[in-house]
Amino acid sequence: MTIRPFHPPQRVLMGPGPSDVSPRVLQAMARPTLGHLDPVFVAMMDEMKVLLKYAFMTDNELTMPVSAPGSAGMESCFVNLVEPGDKVIVCQNGVFGGRMKENVERCGGVAVMVQEEWGRAIDPHKLEDALKANPDAKLVAFVHAETSTGAQSDAHTLASIAHKHDCLAIVDAVTSLGGTPVKVDEWKIDAIYSGTQKCLSCTPGLSPVSFNARAQDKIRNRKTRVQSWFMDLNLVMGYWGGATKRAYHHTAPINALYGLHEALVILQEEGLENSWMRHRKNHLALRAGLEAMGLEFIVPEAERLPQLNAISVPEGVDEAEVRALLLSDYHLEIGAGLGAMAGKVWRIGLMGHASNPRNVRFCLNALDDVLSRVKAPVKHGVALEAANKVYAE
């Protein structure tokens, strides 16, 4: 068997991630590889820290990309901040809150769960009640933008409640960073992590993180060593640190970092507020088209994440068949439901480079055709007109 070079088909990625990658990012990743301690590369690292601070809206000096995907950014926060025996209040309203619980327990901590209905934002009163019932809690962890459902919680309020009870707040912003407001300093978030493959329009494989002074103090004064050598920030910062000479820690993913640098430059050129508005506008147009067809969102409008749209599968429709037809006939990828939502919803992403009017119209047209072919109980021929009215406003 002769295996030949791999040439992937051109898809339109409108699922929960990865999202379409900007051509500028792909071009940047093809540039010559440098050594990870090359002074030119180190200068680029310093620029990236500045750009990430802009994206997170923070002055935190400990702001950098972890050399692994968003799940490793999550783990980096937990292994550095949770010690054996620490009680952590974990808010769960979807799949990724459950992964936070896993991290707490693998660090030897005790997870106290605040459960919310999937598809709803975390109720701040439930968090308050949990903290009152557990005055010895050390940390609070929650997902800002729950990718499995498209629900967005009030990170500012939840972090404020955590601080009122003398807890640090760990926040998952994998799907929100760049697409909806994330204000680390204003909201006083202690530790936050994200991913590059969503609203930043970069390839998967890196996880931006940021830790404030309170979190750094916790890390420096641990009673036990961080269980992960690779993610021990006391060691990693020797490489990503300040003006001092960089110490070798690991061989960084050089070309992937070129791509993230370019993606952050693009975000800076557009402007954070403009990016948020773009994601919002395209969401409103998509929403108008979907609702004109008779499709329903599972998340109440006030708690809805603009860049991740979870809609109920119409009765009698094979959701997997619809996704397969979209992929085979239109090269369009949308996402299935996860966990409790499996088989019940489609997740349509409007993230980063993929969040544009052309994709909104393309998706609505493709859905209209495929749903007509599978005889779904929806209205046909009305979605594009409804979306265009939003763009005309």
C-alpha positions in Angstrom: 0.0 0.0 0.0 1.4 3.4 -1.1 0.2 6.2 1.1 0.1 9.5 -0.7 0.2 13.1 0.6 -3.1 14.1 2.3 -5.2 16.8 0.6 -8.3 17.5 2.7 -11.5 18.7 1.0 -12.5 22.3 1.5 -15.3 22.5 4.1 -17.3 25.3 5.6 -16.9 24.8 9.3 -20.0 26.0 11.1 -20.0 23.5 14.0 -18.9 24.0 17.6 -15.3 24.1 16.6 -12.8 24.1 15.0 -14.0 27.1 13.0 -12.8 28.2 9.6 -9.2 29.4 9.8 -8.3 32.8 8.2 -6.1 32.4 5.1 -3.7 34.9 6.7 -3.2 32.5 9.6 -2.5 29.5 7.3 0.0 31.6 5.4 1.7 32.7 8.6 2.1 29.1 9.7 3.9 28.2 6.5 6.8 30.7 7.3 10.3 29.4 8.0 10.6 27.6 11.4 12.9 29.3 13.9 14.5 27.9 17.1 12.3 28.3 20.2 15.1 30.4 21.9 15.9 32.4 18.8 16.0 36.1 19.8 13.7 37.0 16.9 11.2 34.4 18.0 11.4 35.5 21.6 10.6 39.0 20.5 7.5 37.6 18.7 6.5 35.9 22.0 6.6 39.2 23.8 4.3 40.7 21.1 1.9 37.8 21.5 1.7 38.4 25.3 0.7 42.0 24.5 -1.9 40.9 22.0 -3.3 38.3 24.4 -3.6 40.9 27.1 -5.7 43.0 24.6 -7.9 40.0 23.8 -8.5 39.2 27.4 -8.8 42.9 28.4 -6.2 42.5 31.1 -2.9 43.8 32.4 -2.0 40.4 33.9 1.7 39.7 33.3 1.1 36.0 33.5 -0.8 35.8 30.2 0.4 33.4 27.6 -0.6 30.4 25.4 -0.2 26.9 26.8 1.4 24.7 24.1 -1.6 22.4 23.9 -5.4 22.7 23.2 -8.1 24.3 25.3 -8.5 21.2 27.5 -4.8 21.6 28.6 -5.5 25.3 29.4 -8.3 24.0 31.6 -5.9 21.5 33.2 -3.2 24.1 33.6 -5.6 26.3 35.7 -6.7 23.4 37.9 -3.4 21.7 38.5 -1.8 25.0 39.5 -4.6 26.2 41.8 -6.1 23.1 43.3 -4.3 21.2 46.0 -5.3 17.9 47.7 -8.2 18.5 50.0 -9.2 21.9 48.5 -12.9 22.3 48.2 -14.0 23.7 44.9 -17.5 24.8 44.0 -18.1 23.7 40.3 -21.0 25.1 38.4 -22.3 22.8 35.7 -24.8 23.6 33.0 -23.4 21.3 30.3 -20.6 19.0 29.3 -17.6 21.2 30.1 -18.6 21.9 33.7 -18.4 18.1 34.1 -14.8 18.2 32.9 -14.0 20.8 35.5 -15.3 18.4 38.1 -13.0 15.7 36.7 -10.0 18.1 37.0 -10.8 19.0 40.6 -11.0 15.3 41.6 -7.8 14.3 39.7 -6.0 17.1 41.6 -7.1 15.5 44.9 -9.7 18.3 45.5 -13.3 18.0 46.6 -15.9 19.1 44.0 -19.1 20.5 45.3 -21.5 20.7 42.3 -24.0 23.5 41.5 -26.2 22.0 38.9 -28.2 24.0 36.4 -30.5 22.9 33.7 -28.7 22.3 30.4 -29.4 25.2 28.1 -29.6 27.7 30.9 -27.1 30.2 32.4 -25.9 29.4 35.9 -28.2 30.9 38.5 -26.1 33.2 40.7 -28.4 32.5 43.7 -27.5 28.8 43.5 -23.8 29.6 43.7 -24.4 32.0 46.6 -26.3 29.2 48.5 -23.5 26.7 47.8 -20.8 29.0 49.1 -22.9 29.8 52.3 -23.2 26.0 52.8 -19.5 25.5 52.2 -17.6 28.3 53.9 -14.3 26.4 53.6 -14.4 26.5 49.8 -11.2 27.8 48.2 -12.2 28.2 44.6 -15.2 28.6 42.3 -15.1 27.2 38.7 -17.6 27.9 35.9 -18.0 27.9 32.1 -18.6 31.4 30.7 -19.8 30.1 27.3 -21.0 26.5 27.5 -20.1 25.0 24.1 -22.4 22.0 24.5 -25.6 24.1 24.8 -24.9 27.7 23.6 -25.7 29.1 27.0 -23.7 32.1 28.3 -23.5 32.8 32.0 -22.9 36.1 33.8 -19.2 35.8 34.5 -18.9 39.2 36.2 -21.7 38.4 38.7 -20.4 34.8 39.4 -16.8 36.0 39.9 -18.1 38.7 42.3 -19.9 36.2 44.4 -16.8 34.0 44.5 -14.7 36.9 45.8 -17.3 37.9 48.4 -16.7 34.4 49.9 -13.0 34.7 49.6 -12.7 32.3 46.8 -10.7 32.4 43.6 -12.6 32.2 40.3 -11.6 29.9 37.4 -13.4 30.7 34.2 -13.7 28.7 30.9 -13.8 31.2 28.0 -12.9 28.7 25.2 -15.9 29.7 23.0 -16.3 33.3 24.2 -12.9 34.9 23.7 -13.0 37.2 20.7 -16.6 36.7 20.0 -18.4 38.1 23.0 -17.2 40.4 25.8 -14.6 38.9 28.1 -13.3 41.5 30.5 -10.7 39.8 32.8 -9.6 42.9 34.8 -13.0 44.6 35.1 -14.7 41.4 36.2 -11.7 40.5 38.5 -11.4 37.0 37.1 -8.5 35.2 38.8 -7.7 32.5 36.2 -9.1 32.0 32.7 -8.4 29.8 29.8 -9.5 29.7 26.2 -8.8 28.0 22.9 -7.5 29.2 19.5 -9.9 27.3 17.2 -13.1 29.2 17.9 -13.5 32.9 17.7 -9.8 33.6 17.2 -9.9 31.9 13.8 -6.7 30.0 14.4 -6.0 26.3 14.2 -6.5 24.0 17.2 -3.6 23.2 19.5 -3.0 26.2 21.7 -4.7 27.5 24.8 -4.4 31.2 25.9 -4.5 31.5 29.7 -4.2 34.4 32.1 -3.7 34.5 35.9 -4.0 37.6 38.1 -1.9 38.5 41.2 -4.2 36.6 43.6 -3.9 33.4 41.5 -0.1 33.8 41.2 0.2 34.2 45.0 -1.8 31.0 45.4 0.5 29.2 43.0 3.7 30.5 44.7 2.5 29.5 48.2 1.3 26.0 47.5 2.0 23.4 50.2 2.5 20.7 47.6 4.2 20.6 44.2 2.1 21.0 41.1 1.3 17.4 40.1 2.1 18.1 36.4 5.7 19.0 35.5 4.7 20.2 32.0 2.0 22.6 33.3 3.7 23.8 36.4 3.6 27.6 35.9 6.5 28.1 38.2 8.6 26.3 35.6 6.8 27.5 32.4 7.2 31.1 33.3 10.9 30.6 33.0 10.3 30.4 29.3 7.3 32.8 28.9 8.5 35.1 31.6 9.4 38.8 31.6 12.6 40.6 30.5 15.0 38.1 32.0 16.8 35.6 29.8 14.4 32.8 28.7 15.1 29.3 30.2 14.4 26.2 28.2 11.3 24.4 29.3 9.9 22.7 26.3 10.1 23.1 22.5 7.3 25.4 21.7 5.0 24.7 18.6 6.8 27.4 16.6 4.7 27.6 13.5 1.4 27.2 15.4 2.5 30.3 17.5 3.1 32.2 14.2 -0.5 31.4 13.4 -1.9 32.6 16.7 0.2 35.8 16.5 -1.4 36.5 13.1 -4.9 35.7 14.4 -4.4 38.1 17.2 -3.1 40.8 14.9 -6.3 40.3 12.8 -8.4 40.7 16.0 -6.5 43.9 16.9 -7.0 45.3 13.4 -10.7 44.7 13.5 -11.1 45.8 17.1 -12.6 43.8 20.0 -15.8 45.7 20.0 -16.2 45.4 16.3 -15.6 41.7 16.5 -18.3 41.4 19.2 -20.8 43.4 17.1 -20.0 41.3 14.0 -20.7 38.0 15.8 -23.9 39.5 17.2 -25.2 40.8 13.8 -24.6 37.5 12.1 -26.3 35.6 15.0 -29.4 37.9 14.6 -29.6 37.2 10.9 -29.1 33.4 11.4 -31.7 33.5 14.2 -34.2 35.3 11.9 -33.8 32.7 9.2 -34.0 29.7 11.5 -37.1 31.0 13.3 -38.8 31.8 10.0 -38.4 28.2 9.1 -40.0 27.2 12.5 -36.8 26.0 14.1 -36.5 26.7 17.9 -33.5 27.7 20.0 -33.0 25.7 23.3 -31.5 28.7 25.1 -33.6 31.7 26.2 -32.7 34.8 24.2 -31.2 36.7 27.2 -28.8 33.8 28.0 -27.9 32.9 24.4 -24.4 32.8 23.1 -24.3 34.6 19.7 -21.5 32.5 18.2 -22.9 29.0 19.1 -26.5 28.4 18.2 -28.2 25.3 19.6 -31.5 24.5 17.9 -34.0 21.7 18.6 -34.2 18.9 16.0 -37.8 18.8 14.5 -39.9 15.9 15.5 -39.5 12.8 13.3 -36.2 14.0 11.8 -33.0 11.9 11.9 -30.5 14.6 13.0 -27.5 12.6 11.9 -28.9 12.1 8.4 -29.3 15.9 8.0 -25.7 16.5 9.1 -24.5 13.8 6.8 -26.3 15.3 3.8 -25.1 18.8 4.6 -21.5 17.5 4.7 -21.7 15.3 1.5 -23.8 17.7 -0.6 -22.7 21.1 0.6 -19.4 20.4 2.4 -21.0 22.2 5.3 -20.3 21.0 8.9 -22.7 21.7 11.7 -22.4 20.0 15.1 -24.4 17.3 16.9 -25.5 17.5 20.5 -23.3 16.3 23.4 -24.2 14.5 26.6 -27.8 15.0 27.6 -28.3 16.9 24.3 -27.1 14.1 22.0 -29.7 13.4 19.2 -31.8 16.4 20.3 -30.1 19.4 19.0 -27.9 20.8 16.2 -25.1 23.2 17.1 -24.4 25.9 14.5 -21.3 27.9 15.0 -20.7 31.4 13.8 -17.2 31.8 15.1 -14.3 34.0 14.0 -13.5 33.9 10.3 -16.7 31.8 9.7 -18.9 34.5 11.2 -19.9 36.4 8.0 -23.1 37.0 6.0 -22.1 34.7 3.2 -21.9 31.7 5.6 -25.2 32.6 7.2 -27.0 32.7 3.9 -25.2 29.5 2.7 -26.1 27.6 5.9 -29.8 28.7 5.7 -30.0 27.8 2.0 -28.4 24.4 2.6 -30.6 23.6 5.7 -33.7 24.6 3.8 -32.9 22.2 0.9 -31.9 19.3 3.1 -34.8 19.6 5.5 -37.1 19.7 2.5 -35.6 16.5 1.2 -36.1 14.7 4.5 -39.7 16.1 4.8 -39.1 17.9 8.0 -42.1 19.8 9.4 -40.7 23.3 8.7 -41.5 26.3 6.4 -39.5 26.4 3.2 -38.3 29.3 1.1 -38.6 31.9 3.8 -35.2 31.8 5.7 -33.1 33.9 3.3 -35.6 36.7 3.1 -35.8 36.9 6.9 -32.0 37.0 7.3 -31.6 39.6 4.6 -34.1 41.9 6.4 -31.7 41.8 9.4 -28.7 42.7 7.3 -30.7 45.6 5.6 -31.5 47.2 9.0 
